[in-house]
């Protein structure tokens, strides 16, 4: 079944097949990006005032250090958005998984220069994930000077309520409930939180960001049917291994893509994410004759020759079953025939903004591969190994350790 056919199934049949949420959450994304922009535009003044709260007194002399925090897909949101924030805010930006921040908080905070103002931006679909909540609670207790900006999709969550209420050092952005994905795998929640982060990067000049977003929306509307058609075809090819390649912000797309396929197929495929050149230093040995390589090639003419050179090397060595190339129309992809997707985006749109667009392919691939394996995409982990919201674990002595 095509994506369109799945979307048109009767509700009862969708429920039986585990297709109630995930396909619709994939399909709704271009339209929801515009809604997220509108929400960020509405909140712009409040966000600017919160970010400027350190512009007076002793805090004015401190250097801003931004930490982007999340776990799993929410960590990859930070990786996907870091370059855009860094390039516009002109400050130190680092991405720290909440799984690391929870166990290494003292080391990460105290290693910063004394004249540092810390801003932690936390991403969480549920707003209730164990590590995300615990990191903020621990920071409140041990580092009350840290400012927190939270982006979540769940208005009923702890992050949106008791962790935010009445605290001058916390600002919470809650996205529309429709992007609080009900399926296990984050799809529209991922891309919409990336869009929110891109808006955040341009919070003082949203009018300049608007054309970029419009270009992404238009390109996504065109590409999504092509992504779905190619993904459906590839899902029938029974690859054993899938490798995603990207540079910079598109490496974050590779990271999220690998996780998406793994989650939606309950770990059926062996997956990997690498940079183009990084693949040559050991991981190349992992590829075999049943492998699929998906290459997200750059807009940047400084990166592109290297990326295409690596793809040529893979072709010449003839060690994989299929290579898919996804990139801008300006790139010559004629050698890949029906295994390429040309994105209709202006060359002026930097790679830094492409993650919400490019990741749509892997979401479609994960969906169709899940169906191919007779799984239920809304809840593919039938044995309950993973759940939509990561549960708490008993961490004895954590407060003493940190």
Rosetta blueprint (number, residue, H / E / L):
1 X L
2 X L
3 X H
4 X H
5 X H
6 X H
7 X H
8 X L
9 X L
10 X L
11 X H
12 X H
13 X H
14 X H
15 X H
16 X H
17 X H
18 X L
19 X L
20 X L
21 X L
22 X H
23 X H
24 X H
25 X H
26 X H
27 X H
28 X L
29 X H
30 X H
31 X H
32 X H
33 X H
34 X H
35 X H
36 X H
37 X H
38 X H
39 X H
40 X H
41 X H
42 X H
43 X H
44 X H
45 X H
46 X H
47 X H
48 X H
49 X H
50 X H
51 X H
52 X H
53 X H
54 X H
55 X L
56 X L
57 X H
58 X H
59 X H
60 X H
61 X H
62 X L
63 X E
64 X E
65 X E
66 X E
67 X E
68 X E
69 X E
70 X E
71 X L
72 X L
73 X H
74 X H
75 X H
76 X H
77 X H
78 X H
79 X H
80 X H
81 X H
82 X H
83 X H
84 X H
85 X H
86 X H
87 X H
88 X H
89 X H
90 X L
91 X L
92 X E
93 X E
94 X E
95 X E
96 X E
97 X E
98 X H
99 X H
100 X H
101 X H
102 X H
103 X H
104 X H
105 X H
106 X H
107 X H
108 X H
109 X H
110 X H
111 X L
112 X L
113 X L
114 X L
115 X L
116 X E
117 X E
118 X E
119 X E
120 X E
121 X E
122 X E
123 X E
124 X E
125 X L
126 X L
127 X L
128 X L
129 X L
130 X H
131 X H
132 X H
133 X H
134 X H
135 X H
136 X H
137 X H
138 X H
139 X H
140 X H
141 X H
142 X H
143 X L
144 X L
145 X L
146 X L
147 X E
148 X E
149 X E
150 X E
151 X E
152 X E
153 X L
154 X L
155 X L
156 X L
157 X L
158 X L
159 X L
160 X L
161 X L
162 X L
163 X L
164 X L
165 X L
166 X L
167 X L
168 X L
169 X L
170 X E
171 X E
172 X E
173 X E
174 X E
175 X L
176 X L
177 X H
178 X H
179 X H
180 X L
181 X L
182 X L
183 X L
184 X L
185 X L
186 X L
187 X L
188 X H
189 X H
190 X H
191 X H
192 X H
193 X H
194 X H
195 X H
196 X H
197 X H
198 X H
199 X H
200 X H
201 X H
202 X L
203 X L
204 X L
205 X L
206 X H
207 X H
208 X H
209 X H
210 X H
211 X H
212 X H
213 X H
214 X H
215 X H
216 X H
217 X H
218 X H
219 X H
220 X H
221 X H
222 X H
223 X H
224 X H
225 X H
226 X H
227 X H
228 X H
229 X H
230 X H
231 X H
232 X H
233 X H
234 X H
235 X H
236 X L
237 X L
238 X L
239 X L
240 X L
241 X E
242 X E
243 X E
244 X E
245 X E
246 X L
247 X L
248 X L
249 X H
250 X H
251 X H
252 X H
253 X H
254 X H
255 X H
256 X H
257 X H
258 X H
259 X H
260 X H
261 X H
262 X H
263 X H
264 X H
265 X L
266 X L
267 X L
268 X L
269 X L
270 X E
271 X E
272 X E
273 X E
274 X E
275 X L
276 X L
277 X L
278 X H
279 X H
280 X H
281 X L
282 X L
283 X H
284 X H
285 X H
286 X H
287 X L
288 X L
289 X L
290 X L
291 X E
292 X E
293 X E
294 X E
295 X E
296 X E
297 X L
298 X L
299 X L
300 X L
301 X H
302 X H
303 X H
304 X H
305 X H
306 X H
307 X H
308 X H
309 X H
310 X H
311 X H
312 X H
313 X H
314 X H
315 X H
316 X H
317 X H
318 X L
319 X L
320 X L
321 X L
322 X E
323 X E
324 X E
325 X E
326 X E
327 X E
328 X E
329 X L
330 X L
331 X L
332 X L
333 X L
334 X H
335 X H
336 X H
337 X H
338 X H
339 X H
340 X E
341 X E
342 X E
343 X E
344 X L
345 X L
346 X L
347 X L
348 X L
349 X L
350 X L
351 X H
352 X H
353 X H
354 X L
355 X H
356 X H
357 X H
358 X H
359 X H
360 X H
361 X H
362 X H
363 X H
364 X H
365 X H
366 X H
367 X H
368 X H
369 X H
370 X H
371 X H
372 X H
373 X L
374 X L
375 X L
376 X L
377 X H
378 X H
379 X H
380 X L
381 X L
382 X L
383 X L
384 X L
385 X L
386 X L
387 X L
388 X L
389 X L
390 X L
391 X L
392 X L
393 X L
394 X L
395 X L
396 X L
397 X L
398 X H
399 X H
400 X H
401 X H
402 X L
